[in-house]
Amino acid sequence: MAGLRRRETKADFWRDEDLGALPMTTRLVFKGLWAAADREGRLEDRPRRLRAEVFPYDSDLDMDEHMATLAAAGFLVRYEVEGRRYAEGVNFTKHQRPH
């Protein structure tokens, strides 16, 4: 993940040029997904549920579109196991220290 993908400090999230090239809402989605992820940076790829969890006041936000943008930019990996969809933040455990 950005400040997570290849930089060491969380402050670098705000200065990451690759992430900075993405729309501001996509950057906020990226940051919001951290809260929904488990200790390994994985989460169920359920865009409607994630939108309700991360952005409960923004029913018009297209979470699937923002997650697709993050995946295309290399910040998120989306995959399927036994018919269930998941997503994982790239290098999440390298840069985050969940409690």
Residue pairs with C-beta under 8 A, 6 or more apart in sequence:
1 30
1 34
1 41
1 75
1 76
1 89
1 90
1 91
1 92
1 95
1 96
2 12
2 13
2 16
2 18
2 19
2 30
2 75
3 9
3 10
3 11
3 12
3 13
3 14
3 16
3 19
3 95
4 13
4 34
4 89
4 90
4 91
4 92
4 94
4 95
4 96
5 16
5 18
5 19
5 74
5 75
5 90
5 91
5 95
6 91
7 13
7 16
7 95
8 95
10 95
13 19
13 31
18 73
18 74
18 75
19 27
19 30
19 73
19 75
20 27
21 73
22 30
22 69
22 70
22 73
23 66
23 69
25 61
25 66
26 66
26 69
26 70
29 54
29 55
29 61
29 63
29 66
29 67
29 70
30 66
30 70
30 75
30 76
32 54
32 55
33 43
33 50
33 54
33 67
33 70
33 76
33 87
33 89
34 41
34 89
34 92
34 96
35 54
36 43
36 50
36 53
36 54
37 43
37 88
37 89
37 92
39 93
39 98
40 88
40 92
40 93
41 88
41 89
41 91
41 92
41 93
41 96
42 86
42 87
42 88
42 89
43 50
43 86
43 87
43 88
44 50
44 84
44 85
44 86
44 87
45 67
45 78
45 85
45 86
45 87
46 85
47 62
47 63
47 64
47 67
48 63
50 63
50 67
51 58
51 59
51 61
51 63
54 63
55 61
55 63
67 76
67 78
67 87
68 78
70 76
71 77
71 78
71 87
74 90
75 89
75 90
76 87
76 88
76 89
76 90
77 87
77 88
77 90
78 85
78 86
78 87
79 85
79 86
79 87
79 88
80 86
89 96
